[in-house]
Amino acid sequence: MAEQRLAVAAIWRYPVKAMLGESLAEVEVASAGCAGDRRWIVTDADSGERIANKAGPTDPRLRACRAELPRGPDGDLQVTLPNGDVMEADEVEPALSQLLERRVRLEAAQPGAGRFRQTGAHHDLAPIHLINKSNLARLRELEPGCDWEVRRFRPNLLIDDGEAAGTDGPAAEGLAEPFGEDELLGHRLRGPSGVELDIGLPTPRCVVPTRAQDDLPPYPGLLR
């Protein structure tokens, strides 16, 4: 595979699994992924049931909350409720219990090996999820009636590889063909900061991108 010149167009972190996340200008990356990402999951305090996307049912009221770490990954968690109220630190669990109408708690992730299914955080599979801009552009060409807003897919990194498909602008140097993300499998991305990411497998998709989130309406047919 020839060397490609790529760039990071956007960074996101989701401190609480299933909640909305935060857009970042920079983030520390280690074997467990982006620092602070999927650090907590909401569970029923009595049954232990996880209220999240794949490991249990997702309450739409939970998906309407936004989790942030305004003072960094080691700082207090801040959660904005659907009504706009902002809760922090010890206020969060009582507020979520009232919102979800049952007693809940935040379960912190346990340290892990930093590999697939053992990331050290509450990821479904891999510690980092990335999407290429050119792939989204190609999908817009194939199904222009769908809202291919990148936030639907909840990636950590949006990779700018020129976004050639569906645009009139020039492609970036070394740009792969549409769906060129597949060409990255088995290879390594290296950033100017020195961070290196080994690309291990395509992202298995669940129903989450089809659901309403933030200001995005539901789109049940998206996965087709």
C-alpha positions in Angstrom: 0.0 0.0 0.0 1.5 3.3 -1.1 1.8 6.0 1.6 -1.2 8.2 1.8 -1.4 11.8 3.2 -4.3 12.0 5.6 -5.4 14.4 8.2 -7.7 14.4 11.3 -10.7 16.6 10.5 -12.6 16.1 13.9 -12.2 14.4 17.2 -15.0 13.2 19.5 -15.1 11.6 23.0 -18.1 10.0 24.7 -17.4 9.8 28.4 -20.6 7.9 29.1 -21.7 5.1 26.8 -24.9 5.8 25.0 -24.9 9.5 25.8 -24.1 12.3 23.4 -20.4 13.3 23.6 -18.1 16.2 23.1 -16.1 17.6 20.2 -12.4 18.1 21.0 -9.5 20.0 19.5 -7.0 17.4 20.8 -7.0 14.2 22.9 -4.5 11.9 24.5 -4.5 8.5 22.9 -3.3 5.3 24.5 -3.9 1.5 24.2 -7.4 2.0 25.7 -8.3 4.6 23.1 -9.0 8.3 23.6 -8.5 9.2 27.2 -11.9 9.4 29.0 -13.8 7.8 26.1 -16.6 5.3 27.2 -15.3 5.6 30.8 -18.7 5.0 32.4 -21.9 3.1 31.6 -25.3 3.7 33.3 -26.6 0.6 35.1 -29.8 -0.2 37.1 -28.6 0.0 40.7 -31.0 -2.8 41.8 -30.8 -5.3 38.9 -27.3 -4.5 37.6 -28.8 -4.2 34.1 -26.7 -2.0 31.8 -28.7 0.7 30.1 -26.7 1.0 26.9 -26.7 0.2 23.2 -25.6 -3.4 22.8 -25.3 -4.7 26.3 -28.9 -3.8 27.2 -31.8 -1.6 26.2 -31.2 2.1 25.6 -33.5 4.6 27.1 -34.1 7.5 24.7 -33.9 9.9 27.6 -30.4 8.7 28.2 -29.4 9.2 24.6 -30.6 12.8 24.9 -28.1 13.6 27.7 -24.6 15.0 26.9 -21.5 13.8 28.8 -18.4 15.9 28.9 -15.1 16.1 30.8 -14.5 19.9 30.7 -11.4 19.7 32.9 -9.9 16.7 31.1 -10.1 12.9 31.4 -9.1 13.0 35.1 -11.6 15.7 36.0 -15.2 15.5 37.2 -17.9 14.2 34.8 -20.4 16.8 33.6 -23.8 15.8 32.2 -26.3 18.1 30.5 -29.8 16.8 30.9 -32.4 17.0 28.1 -34.0 20.0 29.8 -30.6 21.9 29.7 -29.8 21.4 33.4 -26.0 20.8 34.0 -25.0 18.3 36.7 -21.5 17.5 37.8 -19.7 15.0 39.9 -21.9 13.7 42.8 -25.0 15.4 41.3 -25.1 13.1 38.2 -26.4 9.8 39.6 -29.3 11.3 41.5 -30.3 13.4 38.5 -30.1 10.4 36.1 -32.2 8.4 38.6 -34.9 11.0 38.6 -34.7 11.3 34.8 -35.0 7.6 34.1 -37.5 7.0 37.0 -35.4 4.2 38.6 -32.3 4.1 40.8 -29.2 4.1 38.6 -25.5 4.4 39.1 -22.4 5.1 36.9 -20.3 2.0 36.5 -16.6 2.9 35.8 -14.6 0.8 33.4 -11.9 -1.5 34.7 -8.4 -1.4 33.3 -8.0 -3.7 30.4 -5.4 -5.0 27.9 -6.1 -2.3 25.3 -7.1 -4.7 22.6 -10.3 -5.9 20.9 -13.0 -6.7 23.4 -10.6 -5.8 26.3 -10.1 -2.1 25.7 -10.1 -1.0 29.3 -13.3 1.1 28.7 -16.9 0.4 27.8 -16.4 0.0 24.1 -18.3 -2.7 22.2 -15.3 -4.0 20.4 -12.4 -1.7 19.6 -10.7 1.2 21.5 -10.9 3.7 18.6 -13.5 4.1 15.8 -12.6 6.2 12.7 -14.5 7.2 9.5 -13.1 8.6 6.3 -14.7 11.7 4.7 -14.6 10.2 1.2 -16.7 7.3 2.3 -19.4 9.5 3.6 -19.3 11.5 0.4 -19.7 8.3 -1.6 -22.7 7.3 0.5 -24.3 10.6 -0.2 -23.9 9.9 -3.9 -25.5 6.5 -3.6 -28.4 7.6 -1.3 -28.7 11.4 -1.5 -32.1 11.3 0.3 -30.4 10.1 3.5 -28.8 12.4 6.1 -25.2 11.0 6.2 -24.2 13.2 9.1 -21.1 11.8 10.6 -22.4 12.3 14.2 -24.8 9.5 13.6 -22.0 7.0 13.6 -20.3 8.2 16.8 -16.7 7.9 15.7 -13.7 9.1 17.6 -11.9 10.4 14.6 -13.0 11.8 11.2 -10.2 11.3 8.7 -9.9 13.9 6.0 -8.7 12.0 2.9 -9.8 14.6 0.4 -13.5 13.9 0.2 -13.3 13.4 -3.5 -16.5 11.6 -4.1 -19.5 13.9 -4.5 -17.4 17.1 -4.6 -15.9 19.2 -7.3 -12.6 19.9 -5.4 -9.3 18.3 -5.9 -8.5 15.0 -4.2 -5.8 14.9 -1.5 -2.5 13.4 -2.5 -2.6 9.6 -2.4 -6.4 9.5 -2.0 -7.9 6.1 -2.2 -11.0 5.2 -4.2 -14.4 5.6 -2.5 -14.7 3.1 0.3 -10.9 3.2 0.5 -11.1 2.7 4.2 -10.9 -1.0 3.4 -7.4 -0.5 2.0 -6.3 0.7 5.4 -7.1 -2.7 7.0 -3.9 -4.4 8.3 -1.9 -1.1 8.0 -0.9 1.6 10.4 -1.7 5.3 10.6 0.9 7.5 12.0 0.2 11.1 13.1 2.6 14.1 13.4 2.3 13.8 17.2 3.7 10.3 17.1 0.5 8.4 17.8 0.2 5.2 15.8 -3.0 3.3 15.1 -3.1 -0.2 13.8 -6.3 -0.7 11.6 -7.6 -4.1 12.6 -11.1 -4.6 11.2 -14.2 -2.9 9.7 -16.7 -1.5 12.2 -19.7 -3.9 12.8 -22.8 -1.7 12.6 -25.7 -1.8 15.1 -28.9 0.1 15.0 -27.7 3.2 16.9 -27.0 5.3 13.7 -30.7 4.9 12.7 -32.0 6.4 15.9 -32.7 10.0 16.7 -29.9 11.8 18.5 -29.1 15.4 19.3 -30.8 17.4 16.5 -30.8 14.4 14.0 -34.2 12.7 13.3 -34.4 8.9 13.1 -33.6 7.2 9.8 -34.7 3.6 10.1 -33.5 2.6 6.6 -30.0 3.9 7.0 -28.4 0.4 7.4 -29.7 -0.8 4.1 
